[in-house]
Amino acid sequence: MMNPTKANNIFLGVPFIWGFMLMNVGLGKSPTSEIKIGIVLDLQTPFSKICLTSINMSLSDFYENHSNYTTRIAIHVRDSLEDAVQASAAALDLIKNEKVSAIIGPRSSLQAEFMIRLANKSQVPVITFSATSPLLTSTKTPYFVRATLNDLLQVRAIAAIVKSFEWRSVVAIYVDNEFGEGIMPYLADALQDVHTCVTIRSVISLEASNDQITNQLYKLMTMQTRVFVAHMPPNLGFRVIQKARDIGMMGEGYVWIFTDGMTNWIGSTEHGSNLENMQGVLGLRSRIPKSKELGNFSLRWEKIFGQANAKPNVFALRAYDSITALATAVEKTNTKNLRYDNLISAFLNNTTDLGTLGVSRYGPSLLKSLSDVDFNGLAGKFKLVNMELEPSTFDIINFIGKEERIIGSWTQSNGLVNENPTSERLGPVIWPGKSTVIPRGWEIPTDGKKRFKVGVPLKRGFLGFVDVKQADPRKATIPTGYSIEVFEAALKRLPYSVIHRYVTFDTPNHSYDTLVEQVHNGMFDAAVGDITIRANRFVSVDFTLPYTESGVFMLVPMKDNENNTWFFLLPWSLGLWVTTACFFIFIGFIVWILEHRVNTDFRGPPHHQIGTSFWFSFSTINFAHREKVVSNLARFVVIVWCFVVLVLTQSYTANHTSFLTVQRLKPEVTTVNELIENKEIVGYQNGSFVLEFLIKKGFQGYQLKPYNSAEECHNLLINGTSKGGIAAAFDEVAYLKLIISQYCNKYAIVEPSFKSSGFGFVFPKNSPLTDDVSRAILEVIENDEMQQIENKWFSKKSNCSDPTFIPSHNRLSVSSFWGLFLIVGVTSLLALLVFVAFFFYEHRHTLYEDSEISFWRKLTILVRSFDEKDIKSHMFKDSAVHNVSSPSTQCTPRSSTMQNIPWPQNPSENMEFELRRVSPVPSEEFSTPQLEQDEDEEANTLREVE
């Protein structure tokens, strides 16, 4: 345990502060109660000198303004000697020997961890105004009071700055202790929320030499990222920034962002001369609101330290507010319980310092009073939320020479607030190198030691994508091909230059996975070629947007349809042909039913009626029917049917024209299932992921044959399965188009397609080039330049047509016209239903008047009635009237004839009479037109009598 006498002797090395404090505490009315408060600080540091001065001034001001208070704070100071163990020993001495009621300190988060645990056991509140690490809140320590801001609060402010300038990667530089490590997980999460990543974490020891700092900065200088977030104590931070300036890392293109752990010290009493190294730096600083009390305090501060420009930093102000808050809480707390209980020693039953540690009965009450304190202090509003200082506003400062400019602010409720309302970003900002251009946040290292290396695959086939020709090994690799030209076109559209060189890589087993892995390992800065974007590759690298069409298709040989006898049947499917024929017959039947009783064109011998019905229906194909349709129901059906026929004929004509012009060549195979069922052999490109795809689809190993080039694929397809070749080739659409461009109309790309992502360029994870090159690819695709590149490398022969994707089912089927068939079917059935309803109504006496007649006899009567002419129809009324008024008509004989007719006396006789009248007569009676006319006149007269 630290000797308290020694500690006090050390502290007497600062006689002015100690004497001033004793003088102020001793003035005024004698206190009725003395409350012992311990202070643990690194007394040999300027930080402690500043904070003790502020504490002394706070006690003096407080009791001068509250001379009537009945309590007084008595301070007991211990030196932690800048060591965590010594800080814990000092706290143990204060608790055990001095029986303090609270402890102020320590300075650092490292010293606070064990010290807080001691205080928690003894129920003595520990109040810190400088330990900011978020790790301290992770331990369950109810007696820890943080009278300063948690570092966790500023990570979202840093993320907001990064998002404002659209930087996608940052380098974190921090000290390797609790202070630095505590903020890193939260900073990484906050940056990830704005789609930015921490690419490098650079850890620097607090005891690092200048050479070690310089070497670490040189390593960062060779990286691409140029945005640095520094979180470290000021004594180390200012050394780092000085070395960065010496090696040129404070020039144009660099970005430095300081957390408030450093920014709060810039321009203060201790580090007031460091502004000249801070040109262009951005920093966060807790906002200190201006007040009359702060102005008076600053004037007294300058008199004490004798510097015209000296300013108290935020920690000095928070030390002042912490003492004010503690003195206020002490006054509100009942002093009757101002003692310790030796409870811990009873449980531990040992004689060690920890075993004899007592428990304060005053601590819980003091902690409760402290949580209720609420006032406006020098550093702003003092209010504890969950025993931590309430969040405040962070100012965003741009350091320009020896000046500071506030360019914005950040709060939890409003987020980033720009000082210039007309701009979306913070600003205006003067960046390192006195530049006003917003840095893009990364650079391609061009220091002569490392240049941007682009890996290209060494291919044996499909050289239209990448072809490496290296005549002289001493010269640089100069690849050519479609992929290379697209990459070069994209680089030209970047707003900056990328100096690169190509390096050939021989891919083992023809697989690009090894090449992709080399980008991940750092051997290459990028990889360019016909590299497919795949999910398993995305784990280790990033891809740009695809620059080719996507999808795996099937390539099959074509056969000529010119000599096909039944070629005219191809536009329609068999189902559509059968359905159309059935509907022709159906419509003819419906029209015959509707017209038979009223239209002489649909009467006569049975063979004549059948022929007329078929003729009428099928002649609607070219609208050549000459029979009149007199029934309104039949006319309605015919109108709808003619519309359907028009659509069918036009569709047939259009599809047949397509077959004659575009699809004269027919693929030999159209479906994958057909290949699997017939156990055909298919091909795939050697080393391609298509092999896995084909196995999943159901192909057996013996059905799969690899090829390495377009020429080899062509030879396999020409030979066919019977000669050791293949029936079809499966590959990505870009390769298949290359084959078709070389072999014209010999092959066709057949749908359906299977999903793939196309070709892309490979970059390391979180590379800033990925987004920029992707954007440039889109510009190339949307421009005519992409079409020119495709024409150059995949140009077709003059007699070649476009490599059209031929669907596997290109005939018109019933599903294409089921709506039309439904309409005409419903229309016809509806017309038939109406006709039947009227017919039954007209012959209702036949159905209901005589119940003695059997059902089959009634049905026979109805059928014979249907076969008769409908005398009531206007078609026959006109002819009947004409025949009666004709001069040649013999009225007297007809009347005598009518008189000789044996009229029935009852309904049954009437029915029998009607049956006799409509019964068939011998064929010879119909041999003369005069006899048929007499029969018609007799029937007409009979109707009139009835």
Protein Blocks (a to p, Z undefined) as FASTA:
>chain_A
ZZfklmmmmmmmmmmlmmmmmmmmmgcjddfbdcdddddddfkbmklmmmmmmmmmmmmm
mmmmmmmbcbdcddddddeklpaklmmmmmmmmmmmnopabdcddfblmlmmmmmmmmmm
nopacddfkbmbfklmmpccfkbccfbdcfklmmmmmmmmmmmnopabdcdddddbfklm
mmmmmmmmmmmmnopacfbacdddfkbcfklmmmmmmmmmmpmblcdcddddfklmmmmm
mmmmmnopacghiacdddfklmmmgopaklmmmmmmmgoiacddddddddfklmmmmmmm
mmmnopakbccdfklmmmmmmmmmmmmmmmmpcfklgccddfklmmnopabfklmpccdf
klmmmmmmmmmgccddfkoccddeehiacdddddddddehjaccdfbdcdfklopadfbl
kbmbgcddddehiiabdcehiacdfehpaccdddddddfbhkllpccddfblkbccdded
jklmmmmmmmmmpcbdcdddddddddehhiaklmmmmmmnomagbdcdjddcdfklmmmm
ccdddfbdeddddddddddfklpmklmmmmpcfklmmmmmmmmmmmmmmmmmmmmmmomk
lgcjfklmmmmmmmmmmmmmnopafbdcfbfklmmmmmmmmmmmmmmmmmmmmmmmmmmm
mmmpccfbfbfklmmmnopacdddehiaklmmmmmnopafklpccdfbfklmmmmmmnom
mnopafbdcddfklmmmmmmmnommbccdddddddebjaddddehiaklmmmmmmmmmmm
mpmklmmmmmmmmcccfkbccdddddfblcdcfklmmmmmmmmmmmmmmmmmmmmmmmmm
mmmmmmmmpmkbcfklmmmmmmmmmmpccfkbmklmmmmmmmmmpmklcfklmmmmmmmp
ccdfbfklmmmmmmmmmpccdfklmmpfklmmmmmmmmmmmmmmZZ
